[in-house]
Amino acid sequence: MICVSLGRSRHARMIGEHQQLVEQGAELVELRVDYIGRAVNLGRLMDNRPGPIVITARRRVDGGRWTKSEQERLMLLRSAIVAGAEYVDIETDIASQIPRYGTTKRIISYHDFEGTPENLEDLHAAMAEEDADIVKIATMANTFRDNVRMLNLVKNAKVPTIGICMGEIGMLTRILASRFGSPFTYATYSVDKKMAPGQLNWKDMTRLYDVKTIDQETELFGVIADPVGHSYSPLIHNSAFFDQKLNARYLPLRVPHDDLHNFMDSIDAIGLKGISITIPHKERSLDYCTQAEASANGIGAINTMVFHDGERLGYNTDYRAAMDCIIEMLERKDAPKENALQGVTAMVLGAGGVSRAICWGLKQRQADVVVTSRTEERAQHLASEIGCRVVPWEDRHNQKVQLLVNGTPVGMHPNVDTSPFNASALNQYMVVFDTVYNPENTLLIKYAKEAQCRVITGVDMFVRQAAYQYKLFTGKDAPARLMRKTIKQATNPVQIH
């Protein structure tokens, strides 16, 4: 099950939202009575409730909003049990003060907002002894290893256990709860009302991830990034999986820059079959491959890794997608691949992973490549490895080029009023390619259209690279049209609900 947490200051609002949730299919709702601003009236909340509930009155030290006395809180929890709540959440340090009564099930809980203790098993054993029907442990994940420890605890527990790692690093513990044996997981009702760090909303848990149907046979994929919350990759890949009726899920996996080794050590424990790789891991991930395609080695970076029979196979679909877009726009499809862009002068803005992939692809096809970056040292390093020219960032508008590629994040949401290139330096003979896909119509793309340039948007490249990844992950052709429609709807500034 998914337990949806409700925290509202007014009884009427909480009752109304509870009713809405049950009508939408929610099987269990947590009423966070510590959010209620006045005296809590359990009768109003419970007497005509539309479905099963968990009553929780969380202290501030445990991440709640309870401001009255501890004696009042204990009395409230006892009263909820007497009134017949299906579940009552009781912190482990007060469990002995609240006896079992009737049919109410006891969730014995523990919260740590700083980290994940090393003695998880000992902590769990002590909690289970407090007459627990369910043990709930929620701790902050500071490293990917914390997720593995928590999920293994849930998997091996003799008492039904909910194990959650909080924060963005720990989101997968919420999504994969049922796969590892948790009786239920938690979600929040709305995007703007999170009860705990890293908590996902009810809509995403049910529609985007469909967590209730994840089982032992579900193939798991994901995107590693830092941060990862902004990524649309889970949306388009999961939409494609559902469209093709595949028992597969694609997860957001936040891996801090200095934690890649812990993530790579955790792949088998989580059960991942493949990953997309983005900032800041594209270059370092190559070191963890047992094999990589020639282009990935040439570029020095990957954006895709597939795990198969103990092998870690590296690919760069950024490069393939970008070359497809460029060659199609320049109408060079019929030219031999090795010199398809001969005679084209291209300037690439930026020296990160995407720029590196595009520079390498352009150079392989005999284009004259110029790279420029706000950090000239990075541009020099890239140019020396790829074999292209460098111009200082302040001189970028003085170059005569047929193809301009933006590989920087300048213009990305929410900073949509910036452009890495001046409108006055564009002309109708140029092709302008912006790899930023949110928004699709960046300020640079708007400038290019006004100058009557031909344009390639970040959505074009994003969908193509994702389609290549999908084929590598599943062996099936991706529903590219669906992917394109999904990303366009998601990044449309005018959202219709």
KOLTILUM-47977 format. One record per residue (C-alpha): residue number from 1; y, x, z; residue in one letter. Coordinates in pm, 1 decimal. Layout:
<atoms>
ATOM  num         Y         X         Z  residuo
ATOM  NUM         Y         X         Z        A
...
</atoms>
This chain:
<atoms>
ATOM  num         Y         X         Z  residuo
ATOM    1       0.0       0.0       0.0        M
ATOM    2     367.8      82.3     -20.9        I
ATOM    3     559.6       8.2     297.3        C
ATOM    4     920.2     -66.7     201.5        V
ATOM    5    1175.4      27.6     467.6        S
ATOM    6    1466.5    -209.3     532.3        L
ATOM    7    1764.6    -105.0     739.9        G
ATOM    8    2053.9    -349.8     753.2        R
ATOM    9    2317.0    -415.3    1018.1        S
ATOM   10    2282.6    -795.3     997.7        R
ATOM   11    1976.1   -1010.0    1061.8        H
ATOM   12    2051.3   -1242.3     769.3        A
ATOM   13    2066.9    -953.9     520.8        R
ATOM   14    1739.9    -806.5     645.2        M
ATOM   15    1564.7   -1144.5     633.9        I
ATOM   16    1693.6   -1212.0     281.3        G
ATOM   17    1584.6    -874.1     146.5        E
ATOM   18    1244.9    -910.1     313.4        H
ATOM   19    1197.4   -1238.0     126.7        Q
ATOM   20    1304.1   -1078.0    -203.2        Q
ATOM   21    1062.3    -790.6    -157.0        L
ATOM   22     765.8   -1017.5     -90.3        V
ATOM   23     855.3   -1221.6    -399.3        E
ATOM   24     850.7    -894.9    -596.2        Q
ATOM   25     503.5    -810.7    -466.0        G
ATOM   26     567.7    -597.4    -157.2        A
ATOM   27     263.6    -606.2      70.7        E
ATOM   28     418.4    -442.6     378.2        L
ATOM   29     780.1    -411.8     495.4        V
ATOM   30     919.6    -193.0     773.8        E
ATOM   31    1202.6    -359.7     963.8        L
ATOM   32    1420.8     -82.2    1102.1        R
ATOM   33    1572.3    -276.2    1388.6        V
ATOM   34    1765.7      30.4    1503.7        D
ATOM   35    2002.3     -41.8    1211.5        Y
ATOM   36    2096.9    -387.2    1342.7        I
ATOM   37    2449.8    -375.8    1481.0        G
ATOM   38    2419.1    -635.7    1757.2        R
ATOM   39    2145.6    -742.7    1998.2        A
ATOM   40    1814.4    -759.1    1812.5        V
ATOM   41    1670.7   -1110.2    1780.5        N
ATOM   42    1301.3   -1054.5    1711.4        L
ATOM   43    1242.0   -1427.4    1678.3        G
ATOM   44    1478.7   -1451.3    1380.0        R
ATOM   45    1309.7   -1157.4    1210.8        L
ATOM   46     948.4   -1248.5    1286.1        M
ATOM   47     895.7   -1622.5    1331.0        D
ATOM   48     906.8   -1721.2     963.6        N
ATOM   49     842.2   -1383.7     809.6        R
ATOM   50     710.6   -1401.2     452.2        P
ATOM   51     468.9   -1110.8     489.7        G
ATOM   52     328.7    -837.4     717.7        P
ATOM   53     573.7    -607.7     895.6        I
ATOM   54     611.8    -279.1    1079.0        V
ATOM   55     866.2    -296.4    1361.4        I
ATOM   56    1045.6      33.8    1412.7        T
ATOM   57    1332.2     117.7    1651.2        A
ATOM   58    1404.1     482.7    1583.0        R
ATOM   59    1606.4     702.2    1818.2        R
ATOM   60    1880.1     923.1    1679.6        R
ATOM   61    1681.9    1235.0    1767.3        V
ATOM   62    1408.5    1102.9    1536.9        D
ATOM   63    1645.3    1022.2    1250.5        G
ATOM   64    1730.0     667.0    1359.1        G
ATOM   65    2039.5     476.6    1468.9        R
ATOM   66    1939.4     336.5    1808.7        W
ATOM   67    2240.4     358.8    2043.8        T
ATOM   68    2133.8     141.9    2337.9        K
ATOM   69    1927.0     256.6    2636.8        S
ATOM   70    1572.7     387.8    2611.6        E
ATOM   71    1451.3     114.0    2847.2        Q
ATOM   72    1588.1    -151.6    2612.3        E
ATOM   73    1413.3      16.0    2320.7        R
ATOM   74    1077.5      28.1    2500.2        L
ATOM   75    1114.2    -337.2    2596.2        M
ATOM   76    1189.5    -427.7    2234.7        L
ATOM   77     876.0    -249.1    2109.0        L
ATOM   78     660.5    -417.5    2375.2        R
ATOM   79     810.9    -754.7    2282.8        S
ATOM   80     729.1    -695.4    1913.8        A
ATOM   81     365.1    -636.3    2012.0        I
ATOM   82     353.1    -950.9    2226.0        V
ATOM   83     509.7   -1148.7    1938.8        A
ATOM   84     227.2   -1035.4    1710.0        G
ATOM   85     386.5    -787.7    1468.2        A
ATOM   86     120.7    -648.4    1235.9        E
ATOM   87     227.0    -289.6    1314.7        Y
ATOM   88     459.2    -123.9    1564.2        V
ATOM   89     578.2     233.9    1518.2        D
ATOM   90     567.0     426.4    1848.5        I
ATOM   91     673.9     788.5    1886.4        E
ATOM   92     403.8    1007.7    2034.7        T
ATOM   93     603.3    1096.7    2349.0        D
ATOM   94     633.1     729.8    2456.1        I
ATOM   95     289.2     609.0    2339.4        A
ATOM   96     145.1     604.7    2690.1        S
ATOM   97     424.2     371.8    2806.7        Q
ATOM   98     346.2     100.8    2551.5        I
ATOM   99      -2.6     -45.8    2598.3        P
ATOM  100    -212.3    -205.6    2328.4        R
ATOM  101    -205.3    -584.3    2317.0        Y
ATOM  102    -341.5    -847.4    2080.8        G
ATOM  103    -398.9    -759.7    1715.0        T
ATOM  104     -93.8    -536.2    1663.8        T
ATOM  105    -185.5    -196.7    1521.4        K
ATOM  106     -28.7     113.4    1671.1        R
ATOM  107     135.2     370.9    1440.9        I
ATOM  108     180.6     682.2    1654.7        I
ATOM  109     455.3     886.3    1488.4        S
ATOM  110     616.7    1227.9    1499.3        Y
ATOM  111     924.8    1351.6    1310.2        H
ATOM  112    1056.7    1701.9    1254.9        D
ATOM  113    1371.0    1725.9    1041.6        F
ATOM  114    1381.9    2105.6    1050.9        E
ATOM  115    1042.4    2217.5     922.2        G
ATOM  116     666.2    2171.1     917.8        T
ATOM  117     497.5    2312.1    1230.1        P
ATOM  118     218.8    2564.3    1187.0        E
ATOM  119       4.1    2377.0    1440.9        N
ATOM  120     -26.0    2056.0    1236.8        L
ATOM  121    -393.9    2007.6    1321.0        E
ATOM  122    -337.3    2043.9    1696.2        D
ATOM  123     -40.9    1807.7    1679.5        L
ATOM  124    -248.4    1553.1    1488.7        H
ATOM  125    -537.8    1575.4    1734.9        A
ATOM  126    -307.4    1509.7    2031.6        A
ATOM  127    -148.6    1210.4    1856.4        M
ATOM  128    -485.0    1060.4    1764.7        A
ATOM  129    -573.0    1056.7    2135.6        E
ATOM  130    -280.0     822.3    2209.9        E
ATOM  131    -486.2     514.9    2114.0        D
ATOM  132    -367.5     544.8    1754.2        A
ATOM  133    -473.8     308.3    1477.3        D
ATOM  134    -268.7     522.0    1239.5        I
ATOM  135    -118.5     866.6    1292.5        V
ATOM  136     209.6     924.6    1108.3        K
ATOM  137     354.9    1275.1    1078.5        I
ATOM  138     680.5    1329.1     888.0        A
ATOM  139     816.5    1683.8     867.5        T
ATOM  140    1067.2    1867.4     651.6        M
ATOM  141     922.2    2070.6     365.0        A
ATOM  142    1089.5    2410.8     330.6        N
ATOM  143     827.4    2557.1      98.2        T
ATOM  144     576.8    2409.5    -145.6        F
ATOM  145     298.4    2534.0      79.7        R
ATOM  146     404.3    2272.7     338.6        D
ATOM  147     300.0    1997.9      95.8        N
ATOM  148     -48.6    2142.0      60.1        V
ATOM  149     -93.1    2175.0     434.2        R
ATOM  150      21.1    1816.4     489.4        M
ATOM  151    -196.2    1666.0     215.7        L
ATOM  152    -500.0    1860.6     338.0        N
ATOM  153    -436.7    1727.4     689.1        L
ATOM  154    -438.2    1370.3     555.0        V
ATOM  155    -746.6    1434.1     344.6        K
ATOM  156    -951.3    1576.1     632.7        N
ATOM  157    -830.0    1342.5     909.8        A
ATOM  158   -1087.5    1126.3    1091.1        K
ATOM  159    -818.2     876.4    1198.1        V
ATOM  160    -617.4     705.5     918.4        P
ATOM  161    -317.0     930.0     869.1        T
ATOM  162      15.7     909.2     691.0        I
ATOM  163     139.5    1262.5     623.7        G
ATOM  164     484.2    1296.3     467.4        I
ATOM  165     687.2    1601.4     385.6        C
ATOM  166    1051.5    1503.2     379.2        M
ATOM  167    1318.6    1634.5     146.5        G
ATOM  168    1311.3    1682.7    -229.0        E
ATOM  169    1039.5    1949.3    -203.7        I
ATOM  170     812.1    1694.5     -35.8        G
ATOM  171     848.8    1398.9    -273.8        M
ATOM  172     498.9    1443.4    -415.4        L
ATOM  173     345.8    1375.4     -70.2        T
ATOM  174     493.9    1025.2     -91.8        R
ATOM  175     369.9     968.0    -446.9        I
ATOM  176      18.3    1106.8    -392.0        L
ATOM  177     -41.7     951.2     -49.4        A
ATOM  178    -323.2     717.3    -154.5        S
ATOM  179    -498.4     988.1    -358.0        R
ATOM  180    -537.7    1195.7     -41.4        F
ATOM  181    -635.7     904.2     181.6        G
ATOM  182    -320.3     766.3     348.2        S
ATOM  183    -340.8     394.7     435.9        P
ATOM  184       7.9     351.7     293.6        F
ATOM  185     322.0     537.1     193.4        T
ATOM  186     690.5     459.1     239.8        Y
ATOM  187     969.1     367.1       1.1        A
ATOM  188    1324.9     245.5      42.4        T
ATOM  189    1445.9     -85.1     -97.3        Y
ATOM  190    1746.9      45.8    -287.0        S
ATOM  191    1865.3     372.0    -439.2        V
ATOM  192    2166.2     393.8    -206.1        D
ATOM  193    1982.5     318.8     120.3        K
ATOM  194    1739.6     599.8     201.3        K
ATOM  195    1584.3     590.3     548.9        M
ATOM  196    1465.0     951.8     529.8        A
ATOM  197    1534.6    1261.7     315.8        P
ATOM  198    1345.1    1256.9     -15.3        G
ATOM  199    1245.2     891.9      13.0        Q
ATOM  200    1199.6     722.8    -324.6        L
ATOM  201    1302.0     365.8    -392.0        N
ATOM  202    1064.3      71.3    -429.5        W
ATOM  203    1136.5      29.3    -801.4        K
ATOM  204    1049.8     390.3    -886.6        D
ATOM  205     740.1     393.6    -665.1        M
ATOM  206     603.7      78.9    -830.1        T
ATOM  207     723.0     112.2   -1190.4        R
ATOM  208     793.6     477.0   -1264.1        L
ATOM  209     495.7     619.6   -1070.6        Y
ATOM  210     279.6     309.4   -1005.9        D
ATOM  211     155.5     488.1    -694.4        V
ATOM  212     -95.7     217.8    -595.6        K
ATOM  213    -319.1     291.3    -895.4        T
ATOM  214    -321.9     670.0    -856.9        I
ATOM  215    -680.1     769.4    -779.0        D
ATOM  216    -910.0    1071.5    -786.6        Q
ATOM  217    -944.0    1044.7   -1164.7        E
ATOM  218    -569.8    1040.4   -1232.0        T
ATOM  219    -461.8    1351.6   -1422.1        E
ATOM  220    -148.9    1503.8   -1272.1        L
ATOM  221     136.0    1676.2   -1454.1        F
ATOM  222     492.0    1749.8   -1351.8        G
ATOM  223     816.1    1938.6   -1395.9        V
ATOM  224     910.2    2233.1   -1174.3        I
ATOM  225    1280.7    2288.2   -1124.1        A
ATOM  226    1544.3    2350.4    -857.4        D
ATOM  227    1695.7    2097.2    -821.5        P
ATOM  228    1464.5    1840.2    -982.2        V
ATOM  229    1608.9    1501.3    -889.9        G
ATOM  230    1823.3    1481.6   -1204.2        H
ATOM  231    1529.7    1532.2   -1443.7        S
ATOM  232    1440.1    1253.8   -1686.4        Y
ATOM  233    1107.1    1414.5   -1774.7        S
ATOM  234     906.9    1195.2   -1529.6        P
ATOM  235    1061.2     886.7   -1686.5        L
ATOM  236     974.0     965.8   -2046.6        I
ATOM  237     628.9    1114.4   -1981.4        H
ATOM  238     518.2     833.6   -1749.8        N
ATOM  239     648.2     575.6   -1996.2        S
ATOM  240     434.6     743.0   -2262.9        A
ATOM  241     126.5     756.4   -2037.3        F
ATOM  242     159.6     384.5   -1959.3        F
ATOM  243     217.8     301.2   -2325.1        D
ATOM  244    -103.1     480.2   -2425.0        Q
ATOM  245    -290.0     344.6   -2119.5        K
ATOM  246    -374.1     691.7   -1986.8        L
ATOM  247    -469.9     740.6   -1622.6        N
ATOM  248    -211.7    1014.7   -1576.1        A
ATOM  249     112.1    1071.4   -1383.7        R
ATOM  250     400.8    1310.2   -1423.9        Y
ATOM  251     569.9    1418.4   -1098.4        L
ATOM  252     904.0    1571.8    -996.3        P
ATOM  253     821.2    1905.5    -830.4        L
ATOM  254    1109.8    2083.8    -665.7        R
ATOM  255    1025.1    2452.2    -639.1        V
ATOM  256    1302.0    2673.0    -495.2        P
ATOM  257    1381.5    2991.7    -684.8        H
ATOM  258    1210.2    3214.8    -427.1        D
ATOM  259     906.3    2987.0    -380.3        D
ATOM  260     738.3    3009.1    -721.3        L
ATOM  261     448.1    3214.4    -583.4        H
ATOM  262     366.0    2946.6    -324.6        N
ATOM  263     372.7    2680.7    -594.0        F
ATOM  264     139.3    2877.9    -821.5        M
ATOM  265    -101.3    2922.7    -529.3        D
ATOM  266     -97.4    2543.0    -474.1        S
ATOM  267    -189.1    2423.8    -824.1        I
ATOM  268    -560.0    2370.3    -760.5        D
ATOM  269    -506.5    2206.3    -421.5        A
ATOM  270    -270.6    1950.5    -572.5        I
ATOM  271    -489.1    1903.5    -879.2        G
ATOM  272    -228.0    1970.6   -1147.0        L
ATOM  273    -335.5    1987.5   -1512.2        K
ATOM  274      -6.9    2104.2   -1659.8        G
ATOM  275     363.5    2150.2   -1591.4        I
ATOM  276     696.0    2153.2   -1766.0        S
ATOM  277     917.0    2439.3   -1649.5        I
ATOM  278    1292.9    2445.4   -1636.3        T
ATOM  279    1580.7    2617.1   -1454.2        I
ATOM  280    1537.4    2856.6   -1275.5        P
ATOM  281    1170.5    2934.3   -1349.5        H
ATOM  282    1133.7    2974.6   -1728.5        K
ATOM  283    1132.2    3353.5   -1738.6        E
ATOM  284     942.7    3432.8   -1417.3        R
ATOM  285     668.8    3178.4   -1491.2        S
ATOM  286     553.5    3389.8   -1784.1        L
ATOM  287     425.0    3646.0   -1532.1        D
ATOM  288     179.0    3387.9   -1394.4        Y
ATOM  289      15.5    3310.4   -1730.4        C
ATOM  290    -331.7    3441.8   -1808.0        T
ATOM  291    -253.0    3379.1   -2175.3        Q
ATOM  292      64.7    3290.1   -2361.4        A
ATOM  293     138.3    3207.4   -2723.6        E
ATOM  294     302.4    3481.2   -2930.1        A
ATOM  295     638.3    3305.2   -2938.6        S
ATOM  296     645.0    3276.8   -2558.3        A
ATOM  297     583.2    3650.3   -2524.3        N
ATOM  298     846.2    3721.7   -2787.8        G
ATOM  299    1103.4    3501.6   -2616.8        I
ATOM  300    1012.7    3624.4   -2270.1        G
ATOM  301    1014.8    3272.5   -2129.0        A
ATOM  302     801.3    2957.2   -2121.8        I
ATOM  303     877.6    2593.5   -2056.2        N
ATOM  304     519.2    2466.1   -2048.9        T
ATOM  305     201.8    2574.0   -1870.3        M
ATOM  306    -141.2    2414.4   -1909.4        V
ATOM  307    -422.7    2473.5   -1659.4        F
ATOM  308    -767.9    2471.5   -1815.1        H
ATOM  309   -1098.2    2626.1   -1699.7        D
ATOM  310    -922.9    2868.2   -1465.8        G
ATOM  311    -677.0    2976.9   -1733.9        E
ATOM  312    -299.8    2939.3   -1718.8        R
ATOM  313    -177.7    2894.2   -2073.6        L
ATOM  314     192.2    2941.3   -2148.7        G
ATOM  315     394.3    2783.2   -2429.5        Y
ATOM  316     756.7    2745.1   -2532.5        N
ATOM  317     820.4    2402.8   -2682.4        T
ATOM  318    1200.5    2446.6   -2650.7        D
ATOM  319    1182.0    2696.0   -2933.4        Y
ATOM  320     962.1    2479.1   -3156.1        R
ATOM  321    1177.4    2170.8   -3101.4        A
ATOM  322    1504.6    2352.4   -3165.3        A
ATOM  323    1378.6    2509.1   -3487.6        M
ATOM  324    1253.6    2170.5   -3612.3        D
ATOM  325    1594.9    2015.9   -3547.7        C
ATOM  326    1788.7    2298.1   -3715.8        I
ATOM  327    1568.5    2336.0   -4023.0        I
ATOM  328    1566.7    1960.0   -4078.9        E
ATOM  329    1945.8    1937.6   -4051.0        M
ATOM  330    1999.5    2234.6   -4283.9        L
ATOM  331    1742.1    2093.1   -4525.8        E
ATOM  332    1538.5    2415.9   -4521.8        R
ATOM  333    1196.8    2251.2   -4475.0        K
ATOM  334    1065.2    2377.4   -4806.7        D
ATOM  335    1169.6    2739.2   -4746.4        A
ATOM  336     904.7    2986.5   -4622.9        P
ATOM  337     903.4    2988.1   -4243.1        K
ATOM  338     966.4    3361.3   -4216.4        E
ATOM  339    1304.4    3341.5   -4390.0        N
ATOM  340    1390.9    2972.7   -4363.8        A
ATOM  341    1736.5    3047.6   -4220.8        L
ATOM  342    1827.8    3353.8   -4424.2        Q
ATOM  343    2200.1    3354.4   -4501.1        G
ATOM  344    2288.3    3136.1   -4201.1        V
ATOM  345    2520.9    3280.1   -3938.6        T
ATOM  346    2457.2    3116.7   -3600.8        A
ATOM  347    2642.8    3156.4   -3273.5        M
ATOM  348    2462.4    3066.1   -2951.2        V
ATOM  349    2668.0    2991.3   -2640.2        L
ATOM  350    2491.7    3100.0   -2321.7        G
ATOM  351    2217.4    3348.3   -2236.4        A
ATOM  352    1976.7    3140.1   -2024.6        G
ATOM  353    1625.1    3019.5   -2100.3        G
ATOM  354    1714.1    2769.0   -2373.0        V
ATOM  355    1953.5    3009.9   -2544.0        S
ATOM  356    1691.0    3282.8   -2532.2        R
ATOM  357    1432.9    3057.0   -2701.4        A
ATOM  358    1675.2    2947.2   -2973.0        I
ATOM  359    1804.9    3299.2   -3040.1        C
ATOM  360    1450.4    3425.7   -3084.0        W
ATOM  361    1358.1    3142.7   -3319.6        G
ATOM  362    1670.7    3190.4   -3530.4        L
ATOM  363    1613.8    3564.3   -3551.8        K
ATOM  364    1249.2    3514.6   -3654.0        Q
ATOM  365    1371.2    3303.1   -3944.7        R
ATOM  366    1616.8    3569.4   -4059.0        Q
ATOM  367    1940.1    3405.7   -3940.8        A
ATOM  368    2232.9    3630.1   -3848.0        D
ATOM  369    2257.4    3556.9   -3474.6        V
ATOM  370    2558.4    3605.3   -3249.3        V
ATOM  371    2528.5    3538.7   -2876.1        V
ATOM  372    2810.8    3494.8   -2628.9        T
ATOM  373    2809.4    3414.8   -2259.0        S
ATOM  374    3053.6    3380.2   -1972.2        R
ATOM  375    2841.4    3652.9   -1811.6        T
ATOM  376    2859.2    3927.4   -2073.3        E
ATOM  377    2594.5    4137.9   -1900.9        E
ATOM  378    2338.0    3860.5   -1957.1        R
ATOM  379    2442.6    3829.7   -2320.1        A
ATOM  380    2404.5    4206.3   -2371.7        Q
ATOM  381    2059.7    4198.9   -2212.4        H
ATOM  382    1947.1    3908.3   -2430.5        L
ATOM  383    2088.4    4063.9   -2746.0        A
ATOM  384    1915.3    4395.3   -2684.3        S
ATOM  385    1579.6    4222.2   -2639.6        E
ATOM  386    1609.1    3978.6   -2930.1        I
ATOM  387    1799.3    4207.6   -3167.8        G
ATOM  388    2120.4    4011.9   -3224.7        C
ATOM  389    2495.4    4068.9   -3195.0        R
ATOM  390    2719.0    4000.2   -2895.0        V
ATOM  391    3078.6    3882.6   -2892.1        V
ATOM  392    3291.7    3846.1   -2579.3        P
ATOM  393    3322.7    3489.3   -2449.8        W
ATOM  394    3699.5    3487.8   -2506.6        E
ATOM  395    3644.6    3577.3   -2875.9        D
ATOM  396    3397.1    3298.7   -2950.5        R
ATOM  397    3649.5    3085.8   -3139.1        H
ATOM  398    3727.3    3365.3   -3386.3        N
ATOM  399    3380.6    3382.0   -3543.2        Q
ATOM  400    3291.3    3238.6   -3884.0        K
ATOM  401    2960.5    3059.1   -3834.1        V
ATOM  402    2765.8    2785.5   -4008.0        Q
ATOM  403    2567.6    2689.5   -3696.3        L
ATOM  404    2704.2    2658.4   -3341.9        L
ATOM  405    2452.6    2608.0   -3058.8        V
ATOM  406    2550.5    2525.1   -2702.6        N
ATOM  407    2280.4    2650.1   -2465.4        G
ATOM  408    2501.3    2624.3   -2155.1        T
ATOM  409    2513.5    2327.1   -1914.2        P
ATOM  410    2885.1    2278.8   -1985.8        V
ATOM  411    2947.3    1911.4   -2059.0        G
ATOM  412    2641.6    1789.2   -1866.5        M
ATOM  413    2669.5    1483.8   -1643.7        H
ATOM  414    2864.9    1446.4   -1420.2        P
ATOM  415    3109.3    1703.2   -1565.9        N
ATOM  416    3142.2    1515.5   -1893.6        V
ATOM  417    3507.8    1600.9   -1958.1        D
ATOM  418    3445.6    1966.4   -2036.8        T
ATOM  419    3341.6    2144.4   -2357.1        S
ATOM  420    3226.7    2504.6   -2407.2        P
ATOM  421    3406.7    2518.6   -2742.7        F
ATOM  422    3752.3    2410.5   -2858.6        N
ATOM  423    3789.0    2126.4   -3107.5        A
ATOM  424    4042.9    2325.5   -3311.6        S
ATOM  425    3780.6    2590.2   -3399.2        A
ATOM  426    3539.9    2340.1   -3558.1        L
ATOM  427    3529.7    2249.8   -3927.3        N
ATOM  428    3337.4    2016.4   -4158.1        Q
ATOM  429    3115.1    2295.3   -4291.3        Y
ATOM  430    2956.6    2363.7   -3950.6        M
ATOM  431    2643.0    2223.7   -3789.8        V
ATOM  432    2697.2    2175.7   -3415.9        V
ATOM  433    2391.0    2161.8   -3189.9        F
ATOM  434    2439.9    2076.5   -2820.7        D
ATOM  435    2125.0    2113.0   -2608.7        T
ATOM  436    2276.6    1900.4   -2328.1        V
ATOM  437    2109.0    1558.5   -2340.4        Y
ATOM  438    2283.5    1374.1   -2057.1        N
ATOM  439    2511.6    1243.8   -2189.7        P
ATOM  440    2397.0    1253.5   -2551.7        E
ATOM  441    2753.2    1228.1   -2680.3        N
ATOM  442    2899.4    1524.0   -2494.5        T
ATOM  443    3261.7    1616.8   -2541.1        L
ATOM  444    3147.5    1892.1   -2778.9        L
ATOM  445    2953.3    1640.1   -2989.8        I
ATOM  446    3257.6    1410.3   -2994.5        K
ATOM  447    3476.3    1700.1   -3112.0        Y
ATOM  448    3219.0    1786.6   -3378.7        A
ATOM  449    3204.6    1430.7   -3512.8        K
ATOM  450    3584.7    1415.3   -3528.7        E
ATOM  451    3580.6    1740.3   -3727.7        A
ATOM  452    3316.0    1586.9   -3959.3        Q
ATOM  453    3053.8    1844.1   -3862.3        C
ATOM  454    2687.8    1760.5   -3888.4        R
ATOM  455    2549.7    1728.5   -3536.1        V
ATOM  456    2222.2    1774.7   -3351.7        I
ATOM  457    2222.7    1622.6   -3004.4        T
ATOM  458    2035.7    1728.3   -2694.0        G
ATOM  459    1833.7    1406.4   -2712.1        V
ATOM  460    1692.1    1518.1   -3049.8        D
ATOM  461    1569.0    1842.0   -2899.8        M
ATOM  462    1463.0    1692.4   -2564.9        F
ATOM  463    1237.8    1433.0   -2726.4        V
ATOM  464    1080.7    1682.5   -2966.5        R
ATOM  465    1005.1    1939.7   -2696.2        Q
ATOM  466     864.2    1667.1   -2470.0        A
ATOM  467     646.2    1538.0   -2755.3        A
ATOM  468     505.6    1888.7   -2806.6        Y
ATOM  469     436.2    1912.7   -2432.4        Q
ATOM  470     267.3    1573.6   -2432.5        Y
ATOM  471      30.8    1688.1   -2707.4        K
ATOM  472     -50.3    2005.7   -2512.4        L
ATOM  473    -109.7    1802.4   -2194.8        F
ATOM  474    -315.8    1516.7   -2337.3        T
ATOM  475    -437.7    1621.1   -2682.4        G
ATOM  476    -274.2    1305.2   -2818.2        K
ATOM  477      30.5    1256.0   -3038.5        D
ATOM  478     323.0    1143.0   -2827.4        A
ATOM  479     488.4     804.0   -2880.8        P
ATOM  480     809.2     982.3   -2981.2        A
ATOM  481     994.9     664.7   -3074.5        R
ATOM  482     931.1     522.1   -2726.9        L
ATOM  483    1037.1     850.1   -2566.3        M
ATOM  484    1363.5     847.3   -2762.6        R
ATOM  485    1436.0     484.6   -2673.0        K
ATOM  486    1359.0     551.2   -2304.5        T
ATOM  487    1587.0     854.1   -2269.7        I
ATOM  488    1869.2     685.6   -2460.7        K
ATOM  489    1854.0     382.9   -2230.7        Q
ATOM  490    1841.1     601.4   -1919.0        A
ATOM  491    2143.4     812.3   -2018.4        T
ATOM  492    2349.0     524.0   -2154.6        N
ATOM  493    2670.2     512.8   -1944.4        P
ATOM  494    2663.3     132.9   -1968.8        V
ATOM  495    2360.1      22.7   -1766.5        Q
ATOM  496    2253.1    -341.9   -1780.7        I
ATOM  497    2050.5    -448.6   -1473.8        H
</atoms>
